[in-house]
Amino acid sequence: MFFLTLIACIAWFEPESTPVDRSDVSAHLTGNFRADVPEFQRIGPVHDSPQSSVQAVRFEAPKGFVVSGALWTPNDPGTVGVVVAHGHYGQGKSSPEAQEVAHRLAARGVWVLAVDSPGVEEGDTPGRQIHFAEGAHNRGALVAGGTSALAVQLSGLHSAVSVLRSLGANKVGVTGASGGAVASFYLAWLDERVGAAVLASPPPIPREAAASGCPCDHIPGHPGPDPGLMGQLQVPSLWLADVAQDKPAGLGRLADFRVMEGPHSYTEEMQRASVAFFEETLGVAQGEWLETVPQLTLSSGPFSNDDSSLTSLARGGGAPWVPNPVDTDVAQVACRGTGPVVLALGPHDPVQFAAAGLRVCAVRMPAPGNDTWDEAAWVESIGRGTVRADALVGAVQAAARAHNARAVWAHRTWAMIAGAMALPFVVHEPVREPSQLADSDPAWVHVPQAWHGVMDAQLARALAVSMDEAPLVAALKNAANGP
C-alpha cells in the first residue's frame, strides 16, 4: 500500500528518537477504562444514510456513567470500524464535523460509532457538564478525586472500540477534528486495538497549561508542548493541519503530516484524505465519493437529574491535600471599624462586626473581569500540577500578618482556606459536599481529596459553623478579645 511504502522510505531518513517514559500519563488517562464490552441501548428513530442506517445509542463508560453516541450500520458491513470523536462545536455527534465523515465511511461498509463527550448534545443536566466555565466544578471534582475530564472522555471512546469489535469490526481506526483530534490521538496511543488515526485541524497536543481551548482536554500536571508524549504514538496517523505550520516535534515515522489551510473544521478535502488513508491502512473498500451527505439530528434525548453525575466517578485515590502556602498572589484588603481585627473571606455583614466592637478587613483576590475568583489561574494550576488553594492560603496569610488579624470569618468554600491558617475561624453557610455548590462558588475548592475527608477536617477545626451570622460573630468576638 502506498502510505505504508511511503513511511517505510521515510524511516531511512528520520533519526531514531530517544524513548521516554510517560507511564504516569498513561496510567492517569486509562484509570476509568472498562475491560468488558458494555451493553448498548438503541434509542429513537432509525435514520437513512447513504448505503447505511444510523441510530442514537447509549452505553455505560465508565461503569456507572452513561454516555450517548450514534451508530452507523452499513447495508453491506465489512470488518472495519471507526470511532469518531467530536470537537467543541456545540452539536456533538450531530455536528457536520462529526457526522459527515461518518456517513462517507459507512457508505464504504465501515461500522462507525460517534461518541458524545459529557455535557455537549445531551449534557444540559448540571452533573454532566465538563466543558468551559459551566463545567468547572465537575472538572475540579474529577481532578480532586484522582481522575480528569479528559480521562472520562477517553473512557467513552475506549468502550466504543469494544462495541465496534463486538459487532464484527476486527480492524478499528479513530478520527476527529479539533478537540476530537486531541481525543483521537490519546485513544490511538492508549488503546492497542486501534490501528490507525486521522486528526483533522489538530490543536497543540498536549494542551498547554494556559492555552486557549477547552480545559477539559488538560492532563493534570502535564502541560504541553511535549515531544516525548507526541512520540508515544506507534500506529499510522494522518495529521491534517488547518493552518500553515511545521510538523510537530516528536511525531514519529508513522505520522503523515499535511497542511490543508482553511476553516478550523473537518473540511471535505480533509475527509477525502481521511477516507483514502483508511483505505490504505485499514483496508476500507474503495468506492465513489459521496458529494452530498445528510445532516441529521442524532440526539438520544435529554438526561434526567436522576442519572449518574460526573462527581460519582471521583475515585478517591491519591494523597489528601496538605496546605503548602506559596507567595504568588497579593490580596486586596479593605478595612472598616475599630477594635481587634477579623479577616473576612467572602460575604459578611459589617454592621454586625461593628456592633461587636470588631474591625473587619475584607479580603478580595483580584481577577481580570471577575470579582469572585480567577478561573484562568485555577485552570493553569491544574495543567501545571499545582494546587491553586496553596497560593490563596499564602496570600491570605500575608494579609493576616499585615493587618495583625486575630481571627477569620469564612463564607462557604472559603472554609478550605481558613482551615489552613493558624488562626481561630468560623464558617458561615458551610459546604459539605459537591451537590451543595453553587455556580458562584470558586472551583479552586476542589483540592485533592476535597470531598473524601479534607473539607470535613477543615470544618471540624472551626470555632463555630452555622447558617446564622449572629452566633458566628459572637464566637469571633470572644476569640479576638481573648488572651
Secondary structure, 3 states (H helix, E strand, C coil): CHHHHHHHHHCCCCCCCCCCCCHHHHHHHCCCCCCCCCCEEEEEEEEEECCEEEEEEEEECCCCCEEEEEEEEECCCCCEEEEEECCCCCCHHHCHHHHHHHHHHHCCCCEEEEECCCCCCCCCCHHHCCCCHHHHHHHHHHHHCCCCHHHHHHHHHHHHHHHHHHCCCCEEEEEEECHHHHHHHHHHHHCCCEEEEEEECCCCCCCCCCCCCCHHHCCCCCCCCCHHHHCCCCCCEEEEECCCCCCCCCCCCCEEEEECCCCCCCCHHHHHHHHHHHHHHHCCCCCCCCCCCCCCCCCCCCCCCCCCCHHHHCCCCCCCCCCCCCCCCCCEEEEECCCCEEEEECCCCHHHHHHCCCEEEEEECCCCCCCCCCHHHHHHHHHHCCCHHHHHHHHHHHHHHHCCCCEEEEEHHHHHHHCCCCCCEEEECCCCCHHHCCCCCCHHHCCCCHHHHHHHHHHHCCCEEECCHHHHHHHHHHHHCCC
